[in-house]
Amino acid sequence: MGTIRRSATRTFGILTAGGDCPGLNAAIRGVCRAAYDRYNMTIIGIANGYRGLIEENTRILRPVDFSGILTRGGTILGASREKPFKNAAGADNDIAGDKVTAIKETYHRLKLDCLVVIGGNGTNTTGYRLFQEGLNVVGMPKTIDNDIVGTDRTFGFNSAVAIGTDAIDRLHSTAQSHSRVIVIELMGHKTGWLGLYAGVAGGGDIILIPEIPYDIKVIGRHLEERARSGKTFSIVVVAEGALSVEESKMEKKDRKKFRAETVTPSIAYRLAREIAAETGMETRATVLGYMQRGGIPSASDRVLATSLGIVAADLLAKGEYGRMAALIGNDVGSVDLSVPAGKVKTVPEDHYMIDTALAVGTCMGNE
């Protein structure tokens, strides 16, 4: 360990929350190595996300704990989808409830100067709300969906794109062998970043994302045109949150009911049924599911997670709380925690990747 630098933070807690994704351990390592080696901070690991704060399930992290974890998938701290500001019905509490009170008590009992929260939209939104409640918080953006406002990319996304692309590559051979249409469903409940990037990388013939409602007749025409041109198979990449033009015109309550009745067991299967009915083509569906979250992080995600971890450690040292580490353009920095709070970064209609897909003949379901 070199010369110890001054730090406004002496002791901080660190947690990972929400769904797991590649790069979490790299991020933990980045924060902890810099915080310990540069600033000699005391690090308290919090188990299973915000639940660990509520239940005071914590332990001191030493170098042996965050050494050798750069390449490991998952998270050494564990994760949960605990939402302390939500009631049992999933709605906001009018006032900070017992769980928030428990978090505050744990925070003060551990004599934390700050809390580092690593997670997606919900995790960073909760972090911002805790900051408003008087706790010092620093956020870090992770999600395979790449849908956090304030950062140009989240770690976990690159790894998931690679996994999705590999799956599409493999499906090409079986689709070609049997002259079938194969629908592959990727994650992306509210946004289509993963489906769009993996679809372009894997040469998907049709890519359907939540931001662009699809018309089954447009899809049918595209598939029939491919067949007439001698292309005996097609790959359809669909994000789990993709919806039809008809659904997009429904009120939220009606759409939710309609999807509960028709999206069974998932959007890929409904779409396969729709394609078969529209074209008469033999169609199969596959859902990649949790495979997209698993395994070791890509080199790109390791670098990004580590770099953002260093930013977080420096924010702690400077006492610049209420901020989230972020990739901004080609550089790392930070944004105010209010920036990502309660928001979702969707794919813009004029994004260059949509034009890229269209330019190489990919159908986006609407033209």
N, C-alpha and C positions, 0 to 999 in steps of 0.2 A: 504494500500500500504506500503510495507516494505522499506528498505533503497534503495534509488535511485542510480543506478550504472552509471558510466560514459558512454557516448555514442558519437561516431563520427557523428551520424545522429541526428539532432534535429527535422526535419520535413520531412515526406515522404508521397508520394501518393501511393494508392493501387487500383488496378483494377482487374476485372475478365473478360476474353475474350474468344471467341470461343464458342463452345457448352456448355450448362450447364451440370453439373453432380453432383451426390451425393458427399458431402464433401466440397464443395466450402465455405459454411458458416462456417464450422468447421475450415477451413484453415484461413479464414478472422479473426475469433475469436482468433485462436492461435497466429497469427502475432500481432494482435492489443493488446491483453491482455498482452503479454510479453513486447511489445514495450512501452506500457503505464505504466504498473505496475512496471516493472524493470528499465526502462530507461526514463520514463516521456517524451516520444516523442509526438510531435503533428502529428496527423494522418489526411490526406486529402483523403476522399473517392471519387473515380472517377466513374461516372455512365457510364454504357454501354460500357465497354472496352475502346479501343483506341479512339472510337468516342467521349467519354466524355472528353478526353484530347484535341482533335481537337476543340470541341465546348465549352470547359471550363465549363463543366457540373459537378461541384464538390461541396463538402460540408465537413465541419469538422466532423470527427467521434469522438463521446464521448463514455464513457463506456456503457451508456444506449443503444447505437446503436449496440454494438457487444456483448451484454449480452443476454443470452437465445436463441442463434441461433445455438448452437452446433448440435442439432438434426434436424434442418430444411433443407429441400431440396432446390434446386435452389441457388440463390445468392442475398443477400440484395443489392448488387451494380448493378445488372443487367449486361447483357453481349451483345456483338455484334460480328459479324465476320468482322469488319472493318480492312482492311489491308492497312495501310498508305503508304507502299512502293510499292503498286501495282497501275497500272493505270486502267482506266475504262474497258480495255480489259482483265484485269487480269495478265498482264505482268509486269515485273519489270520496274520501271522508271529508266532512265539512271542516273539521279541525284535525290537527295532528293527533292520532290515536295512540293506543298503548304501545304499538310496535315502534312508532317514531320516538316515543318517550323512552323505550328500552334502548333504542339505538343511541340516543343522546346520553343516557346514563352510562352505557358501555364505553362510549367515546371518552367521556370525562373520567370514568373510573380507570381507564387505561392510560390516562394523561396524554392522549394523542394531540399533536399539534395540527395534524391534517389527516385526511382520509383519501387514499388513491383508489378510484373506482374504475375498473376496466370492463367495458361492456358496450352494448349497442344503444339504441335510442332510449329504451326504457331505463337502462342502468344510468346513463348520463343525465336523463331527465330527473330521476330520483336523486342523483347527486346534486343537481342544481337546486332542487327543492330542500334538500338537507342544508345546503349552503345558505339558502334563505332563512332556514331555521336557526342559523347561527354557528353551524359547523364549518370548518375549513375543508374544502374538497378540491381535488384535482382529478380530472377525467381523462380517460384514454379511449379512443374509438376502435372497437373491434366488431366485425360482423361479416359473414360471407355475403350478405346482401348489398354491401357498399352503399347503404341508404342513409348515412348519418350526415346531416347538414353541418357545414363548417370545415370538413376535411375533404380533399379531393379523392382520397382513397382510404379505405379501412384495411387493416391487416386481417387476413382470413379470406378476403375476396380473391386474390390471385391464386391461392391454393385451390379454392372451390372451383374457379374457372378451369383450372388444369384437370381437376377430377371430372367435371362435367364434359369437357372436351374429349377426354379419354373414353368416357362412356359412349359419347356420340360416335367417335371413331370406330369403336367395337360394334356398334349397332349397324353401321354401314354394311359390314360384311354379311350379316344375317339377313338384313333387309334385301340386299342384292341377290343373295342365294335363293330366297323364296319369293322374290318379286312382290314385296309387301310395302305397305305404308306403315312405318313404325313411329309412334308418338312417344317421346321421352319427356317426362315431367321433371323440371328442376325447381328448387326452392325459389321463393320470391313472392310472398303473399301480397305485398303492396307495391313492390317495384320490380322492374325487369332487368336490372343491370346484369345479374348472373346469367339469365337466359339469353340475353342479347349478346354478351361477350362470348359465352361458350358456344352459342349457336353459330356465330360468325366464324369462330375459330374451328369449329367442327364441320363447317360446311352444311349447316341445316338448310333444308329447302324451304321450310316455313318456320318462322319464329313468331311466337305469340307472347306478348307481355301485357301486364295490367294497364299500362298507360295507353295502349292502342286497342280498343275493343275490336273483336274479330267478327267477320261476316262469313258464315259457313259456306255460302254460295261462292264467295271470292276464293276461299280455300279450295273448294271443289273444282272450280274452273282451273286454278293453277295446277292442281294434281292431274287433271285430265289433259291439260296442255303438255305437261311433262310426259305423260304416257303416250300421247300422239307423236311426240318428238323422239320416241324410242327409249325413253328413260323408264325402266321397268320398276323402279322403287323410289321411295321418298322418305326423308326424315323430317319429322315435325317436332320442333323444340317448343315446349310450352311451360311458362312459369306457372306455379301453383295458383296464383291469384288472377290469371288471365280470365277475361269475361267477354261475353258476346255483346254485340251492338244492342240487342234487345235488353240485356241485363243492365247495361250502362244507363239506360233511360229510366230504369225503375227507381223508386224511392228505396232508401237504404234498408228499411225494414222488410219491404216486399222482396228485394233482391236477396237478402239473407235467407228468407224462407224458401224462395225459389231454388237457391243453390243447395240448400240443405236437402231438397227433394231430388235434385237432378245431378249434382256433383257427387256421384257415388261410383266407386269408393273415393275417387279423386278426379280432378279436372282432366287428366290424361285419358281416363277410361270413358268419360262422357264425350270427350272430343273424338276418340276412336269410334264410338258408336255413331256420332254425328257424321263423320267422314264416310263410314261404311254405308250409312243410309243415303247420303248425298251422292256418292260416286259408285257404290257397289264394289269398291276395291277392298281386298283383304287387308284388314288393319289390325295392328296389335299395339298394346300400350305397355310402357314400363315406367316405374317411378324410382328414381335414384335414391330419394329419401336421405337418411342420415349418413349415408356414405359421403355426402358432400361435406360434412363437418369433420370427418375423421382423418386419421393419419398425420404424418409429419408435415410441417409447414414448408412451403416452397422457399427457395433462396430469397426471392423478392419479399415474401412476408416476414422472413426472419430479419432481413435488413430493416424493413419498415417498422416492425414491432420493436426492435432494439433501439432504433433511432428515436422513436416516439417515447420510449422508456427513458432515454437520456434527457429528452425535453421535460418530461414529468419530474425527473429528479432535480433538474435545474430550477423548475418552478417552485419546488419544495424549498430548495436552498435560498431562493430569493424571497420566499414568502408571498409569492404571487398566486394566491388561492382563487378559487372560483373560475378556473380556466380549464380548457381541454387541449391536450397536445393534438396537433393536427399536421397533415401534409398539405401545404399550400403551394400550388404550382410544383416547382421542382425543389422546394426547400421545406424543412420542418420548422414548425413554430407552434403557436397556440392561439386559441380563440376564446372569447368569453363563454362560460358554460351556459349562458342564456341562449346562445346561438343554436345549438342542437336541440335544446329542450322542447319537447312536444312537437317536433317537426320530423318530416320524412323527406329525404332527397329522392325525387322521382326522376325518371329519364325524360329530359326535355324533348318535345316533338322535333326540334331542329338539331338534335345531337348528331354529331358527325358519324356515330356508329350506326344510326338508323339509315342515314344516307349510304353508308358503306354497304350495309346489308342489301339495300334496294339496288345499288349499282351493280352488284354481282348476281342479281337475279333472284334474290331471296324474297319471298312473299311475307309481308308483315300482317296479313289477315284482313287488310282494309283496302287494298288496291292491287 
